[in-house]
Amino acid sequence: MKTISSEKLYEVIRNPLISEKSTFVSQFNYYVFKVSPKSNKSEIKQAVEKLFNVKVVNVNTLNQQGKVKKFRNKIGKRASFKKAFVKLAEGNTIDSSVEVK
């Protein structure tokens, strides 16, 4: 497994996602992040471990397709993005007030 540079850490993890689902899964020690579409699970795991000084047990990813929306008879499309559900080891937590830029 290749290690990633400290500059790429901030490219892999874009920002945390706060929603009903992410709040629900947080009770099972999962955290949800918006990540780079080109990143893979091992890069996401390394980035979270280095940025937040925690031990990652599991990473699940999914590609969220943008919805087609109408506004005043004009059709537009929301941007597609990649989500990562990161499970931390028992006893590890991430402060939710920390924002990744």
PyMOL CGO cylinders between C-alpha atoms (Angstrom):
from pymol import cmd
from pymol.cgo import CYLINDER

trace = [
    CYLINDER, 0.00, 0.00, 0.00, 1.50, 3.34, -1.09, 0.3, 1, 1, 1, 1, 1, 1,
    CYLINDER, 1.50, 3.34, -1.09, 1.50, 6.25, 1.32, 0.3, 1, 1, 1, 1, 1, 1,
    CYLINDER, 1.50, 6.25, 1.32, 0.00, 9.48, 0.09, 0.3, 1, 1, 1, 1, 1, 1,
    CYLINDER, 0.00, 9.48, 0.09, 1.59, 12.91, 0.44, 0.3, 1, 1, 1, 1, 1, 1,
    CYLINDER, 1.59, 12.91, 0.44, 0.34, 15.47, 2.95, 0.3, 1, 1, 1, 1, 1, 1,
    CYLINDER, 0.34, 15.47, 2.95, -0.82, 17.76, 0.11, 0.3, 1, 1, 1, 1, 1, 1,
    CYLINDER, -0.82, 17.76, 0.11, -3.01, 15.03, -1.34, 0.3, 1, 1, 1, 1, 1, 1,
    CYLINDER, -3.01, 15.03, -1.34, -4.72, 14.39, 2.03, 0.3, 1, 1, 1, 1, 1, 1,
    CYLINDER, -4.72, 14.39, 2.03, -6.76, 17.54, 1.59, 0.3, 1, 1, 1, 1, 1, 1,
    CYLINDER, -6.76, 17.54, 1.59, -7.60, 16.66, -2.02, 0.3, 1, 1, 1, 1, 1, 1,
    CYLINDER, -7.60, 16.66, -2.02, -8.93, 13.23, -1.05, 0.3, 1, 1, 1, 1, 1, 1,
    CYLINDER, -8.93, 13.23, -1.05, -11.24, 14.39, 1.75, 0.3, 1, 1, 1, 1, 1, 1,
    CYLINDER, -11.24, 14.39, 1.75, -13.29, 17.38, 0.65, 0.3, 1, 1, 1, 1, 1, 1,
    CYLINDER, -13.29, 17.38, 0.65, -15.65, 17.96, 3.60, 0.3, 1, 1, 1, 1, 1, 1,
    CYLINDER, -15.65, 17.96, 3.60, -17.84, 16.13, 6.13, 0.3, 1, 1, 1, 1, 1, 1,
    CYLINDER, -17.84, 16.13, 6.13, -21.47, 15.50, 5.20, 0.3, 1, 1, 1, 1, 1, 1,
    CYLINDER, -21.47, 15.50, 5.20, -24.10, 16.34, 7.79, 0.3, 1, 1, 1, 1, 1, 1,
    CYLINDER, -24.10, 16.34, 7.79, -27.53, 14.84, 7.07, 0.3, 1, 1, 1, 1, 1, 1,
    CYLINDER, -27.53, 14.84, 7.07, -30.17, 12.74, 8.79, 0.3, 1, 1, 1, 1, 1, 1,
    CYLINDER, -30.17, 12.74, 8.79, -28.53, 9.53, 7.63, 0.3, 1, 1, 1, 1, 1, 1,
    CYLINDER, -28.53, 9.53, 7.63, -25.01, 10.59, 8.67, 0.3, 1, 1, 1, 1, 1, 1,
    CYLINDER, -25.01, 10.59, 8.67, -26.33, 11.62, 12.09, 0.3, 1, 1, 1, 1, 1, 1,
    CYLINDER, -26.33, 11.62, 12.09, -28.08, 8.25, 12.47, 0.3, 1, 1, 1, 1, 1, 1,
    CYLINDER, -28.08, 8.25, 12.47, -25.00, 6.18, 11.54, 0.3, 1, 1, 1, 1, 1, 1,
    CYLINDER, -25.00, 6.18, 11.54, -22.78, 8.25, 13.85, 0.3, 1, 1, 1, 1, 1, 1,
    CYLINDER, -22.78, 8.25, 13.85, -24.18, 6.26, 16.79, 0.3, 1, 1, 1, 1, 1, 1,
    CYLINDER, -24.18, 6.26, 16.79, -22.49, 3.19, 15.27, 0.3, 1, 1, 1, 1, 1, 1,
    CYLINDER, -22.49, 3.19, 15.27, -19.14, 5.06, 15.07, 0.3, 1, 1, 1, 1, 1, 1,
    CYLINDER, -19.14, 5.06, 15.07, -19.43, 5.86, 11.34, 0.3, 1, 1, 1, 1, 1, 1,
    CYLINDER, -19.43, 5.86, 11.34, -18.52, 9.24, 9.86, 0.3, 1, 1, 1, 1, 1, 1,
    CYLINDER, -18.52, 9.24, 9.86, -19.53, 10.42, 6.38, 0.3, 1, 1, 1, 1, 1, 1,
    CYLINDER, -19.53, 10.42, 6.38, -17.28, 12.51, 4.12, 0.3, 1, 1, 1, 1, 1, 1,
    CYLINDER, -17.28, 12.51, 4.12, -17.51, 13.92, 0.63, 0.3, 1, 1, 1, 1, 1, 1,
    CYLINDER, -17.51, 13.92, 0.63, -14.37, 12.68, -1.13, 0.3, 1, 1, 1, 1, 1, 1,
    CYLINDER, -14.37, 12.68, -1.13, -12.61, 13.03, -4.45, 0.3, 1, 1, 1, 1, 1, 1,
    CYLINDER, -12.61, 13.03, -4.45, -14.25, 10.92, -7.19, 0.3, 1, 1, 1, 1, 1, 1,
    CYLINDER, -14.25, 10.92, -7.19, -10.82, 9.57, -8.18, 0.3, 1, 1, 1, 1, 1, 1,
    CYLINDER, -10.82, 9.57, -8.18, -9.84, 8.40, -4.69, 0.3, 1, 1, 1, 1, 1, 1,
    CYLINDER, -9.84, 8.40, -4.69, -9.98, 4.77, -3.61, 0.3, 1, 1, 1, 1, 1, 1,
    CYLINDER, -9.98, 4.77, -3.61, -10.71, 3.17, -0.24, 0.3, 1, 1, 1, 1, 1, 1,
    CYLINDER, -10.71, 3.17, -0.24, -7.09, 2.82, 0.85, 0.3, 1, 1, 1, 1, 1, 1,
    CYLINDER, -7.09, 2.82, 0.85, -6.37, 6.51, 0.11, 0.3, 1, 1, 1, 1, 1, 1,
    CYLINDER, -6.37, 6.51, 0.11, -9.48, 7.56, 2.05, 0.3, 1, 1, 1, 1, 1, 1,
    CYLINDER, -9.48, 7.56, 2.05, -8.44, 5.38, 5.00, 0.3, 1, 1, 1, 1, 1, 1,
    CYLINDER, -8.44, 5.38, 5.00, -4.91, 6.85, 5.06, 0.3, 1, 1, 1, 1, 1, 1,
    CYLINDER, -4.91, 6.85, 5.06, -6.22, 10.41, 4.77, 0.3, 1, 1, 1, 1, 1, 1,
    CYLINDER, -6.22, 10.41, 4.77, -8.69, 10.06, 7.66, 0.3, 1, 1, 1, 1, 1, 1,
    CYLINDER, -8.69, 10.06, 7.66, -6.10, 8.35, 9.87, 0.3, 1, 1, 1, 1, 1, 1,
    CYLINDER, -6.10, 8.35, 9.87, -3.47, 11.04, 9.25, 0.3, 1, 1, 1, 1, 1, 1,
    CYLINDER, -3.47, 11.04, 9.25, -5.77, 14.08, 9.40, 0.3, 1, 1, 1, 1, 1, 1,
    CYLINDER, -5.77, 14.08, 9.40, -7.72, 13.13, 12.52, 0.3, 1, 1, 1, 1, 1, 1,
    CYLINDER, -7.72, 13.13, 12.52, -5.23, 10.80, 14.33, 0.3, 1, 1, 1, 1, 1, 1,
    CYLINDER, -5.23, 10.80, 14.33, -7.73, 7.92, 14.59, 0.3, 1, 1, 1, 1, 1, 1,
    CYLINDER, -7.73, 7.92, 14.59, -7.75, 4.21, 13.69, 0.3, 1, 1, 1, 1, 1, 1,
    CYLINDER, -7.75, 4.21, 13.69, -10.04, 3.35, 10.75, 0.3, 1, 1, 1, 1, 1, 1,
    CYLINDER, -10.04, 3.35, 10.75, -11.61, -0.12, 10.68, 0.3, 1, 1, 1, 1, 1, 1,
    CYLINDER, -11.61, -0.12, 10.68, -13.65, 0.01, 7.48, 0.3, 1, 1, 1, 1, 1, 1,
    CYLINDER, -13.65, 0.01, 7.48, -14.40, 2.30, 4.50, 0.3, 1, 1, 1, 1, 1, 1,
    CYLINDER, -14.40, 2.30, 4.50, -17.48, 2.02, 2.29, 0.3, 1, 1, 1, 1, 1, 1,
    CYLINDER, -17.48, 2.02, 2.29, -17.88, 4.30, -0.72, 0.3, 1, 1, 1, 1, 1, 1,
    CYLINDER, -17.88, 4.30, -0.72, -20.71, 5.19, -3.07, 0.3, 1, 1, 1, 1, 1, 1,
    CYLINDER, -20.71, 5.19, -3.07, -21.12, 7.47, -6.07, 0.3, 1, 1, 1, 1, 1, 1,
    CYLINDER, -21.12, 7.47, -6.07, -24.07, 9.82, -5.56, 0.3, 1, 1, 1, 1, 1, 1,
    CYLINDER, -24.07, 9.82, -5.56, -25.56, 10.78, -8.92, 0.3, 1, 1, 1, 1, 1, 1,
    CYLINDER, -25.56, 10.78, -8.92, -26.84, 14.34, -9.28, 0.3, 1, 1, 1, 1, 1, 1,
    CYLINDER, -26.84, 14.34, -9.28, -30.60, 14.83, -9.40, 0.3, 1, 1, 1, 1, 1, 1,
    CYLINDER, -30.60, 14.83, -9.40, -32.33, 16.47, -12.35, 0.3, 1, 1, 1, 1, 1, 1,
    CYLINDER, -32.33, 16.47, -12.35, -34.34, 19.43, -11.06, 0.3, 1, 1, 1, 1, 1, 1,
    CYLINDER, -34.34, 19.43, -11.06, -36.74, 21.91, -12.64, 0.3, 1, 1, 1, 1, 1, 1,
    CYLINDER, -36.74, 21.91, -12.64, -36.92, 25.58, -11.76, 0.3, 1, 1, 1, 1, 1, 1,
    CYLINDER, -36.92, 25.58, -11.76, -39.32, 27.84, -13.67, 0.3, 1, 1, 1, 1, 1, 1,
    CYLINDER, -39.32, 27.84, -13.67, -39.44, 25.44, -16.63, 0.3, 1, 1, 1, 1, 1, 1,
    CYLINDER, -39.44, 25.44, -16.63, -35.68, 25.30, -16.85, 0.3, 1, 1, 1, 1, 1, 1,
    CYLINDER, -35.68, 25.30, -16.85, -34.06, 21.94, -16.33, 0.3, 1, 1, 1, 1, 1, 1,
    CYLINDER, -34.06, 21.94, -16.33, -30.81, 21.69, -14.42, 0.3, 1, 1, 1, 1, 1, 1,
    CYLINDER, -30.81, 21.69, -14.42, -28.75, 18.95, -12.85, 0.3, 1, 1, 1, 1, 1, 1,
    CYLINDER, -28.75, 18.95, -12.85, -27.08, 18.89, -9.46, 0.3, 1, 1, 1, 1, 1, 1,
    CYLINDER, -27.08, 18.89, -9.46, -23.46, 17.86, -9.32, 0.3, 1, 1, 1, 1, 1, 1,
    CYLINDER, -23.46, 17.86, -9.32, -22.55, 14.20, -8.80, 0.3, 1, 1, 1, 1, 1, 1,
    CYLINDER, -22.55, 14.20, -8.80, -20.12, 13.34, -6.01, 0.3, 1, 1, 1, 1, 1, 1,
    CYLINDER, -20.12, 13.34, -6.01, -18.57, 10.46, -4.09, 0.3, 1, 1, 1, 1, 1, 1,
    CYLINDER, -18.57, 10.46, -4.09, -19.38, 9.68, -0.44, 0.3, 1, 1, 1, 1, 1, 1,
    CYLINDER, -19.38, 9.68, -0.44, -17.30, 7.69, 2.00, 0.3, 1, 1, 1, 1, 1, 1,
    CYLINDER, -17.30, 7.69, 2.00, -18.70, 6.02, 5.12, 0.3, 1, 1, 1, 1, 1, 1,
    CYLINDER, -18.70, 6.02, 5.12, -15.74, 5.58, 7.48, 0.3, 1, 1, 1, 1, 1, 1,
    CYLINDER, -15.74, 5.58, 7.48, -16.01, 3.30, 10.52, 0.3, 1, 1, 1, 1, 1, 1,
    CYLINDER, -16.01, 3.30, 10.52, -13.61, 4.07, 13.34, 0.3, 1, 1, 1, 1, 1, 1,
    CYLINDER, -13.61, 4.07, 13.34, -12.18, 1.68, 15.90, 0.3, 1, 1, 1, 1, 1, 1,
    CYLINDER, -12.18, 1.68, 15.90, -13.86, 1.48, 19.30, 0.3, 1, 1, 1, 1, 1, 1,
    CYLINDER, -13.86, 1.48, 19.30, -13.00, 4.49, 21.45, 0.3, 1, 1, 1, 1, 1, 1,
    CYLINDER, -13.00, 4.49, 21.45, -11.97, 6.75, 18.54, 0.3, 1, 1, 1, 1, 1, 1,
    CYLINDER, -11.97, 6.75, 18.54, -14.01, 9.84, 17.69, 0.3, 1, 1, 1, 1, 1, 1,
    CYLINDER, -14.01, 9.84, 17.69, -13.76, 12.82, 15.37, 0.3, 1, 1, 1, 1, 1, 1,
    CYLINDER, -13.76, 12.82, 15.37, -14.72, 16.25, 16.67, 0.3, 1, 1, 1, 1, 1, 1,
    CYLINDER, -14.72, 16.25, 16.67, -17.65, 17.35, 14.50, 0.3, 1, 1, 1, 1, 1, 1,
    CYLINDER, -17.65, 17.35, 14.50, -16.75, 21.03, 14.90, 0.3, 1, 1, 1, 1, 1, 1,
    CYLINDER, -16.75, 21.03, 14.90, -13.53, 20.48, 12.90, 0.3, 1, 1, 1, 1, 1, 1,
    CYLINDER, -13.53, 20.48, 12.90, -13.99, 21.49, 9.27, 0.3, 1, 1, 1, 1, 1, 1,
    CYLINDER, -13.99, 21.49, 9.27, -11.72, 20.23, 6.50, 0.3, 1, 1, 1, 1, 1, 1,
    CYLINDER, -11.72, 20.23, 6.50, -10.96, 22.79, 3.80, 0.3, 1, 1, 1, 1, 1, 1,
]
cmd.load_cgo(trace, "trace")
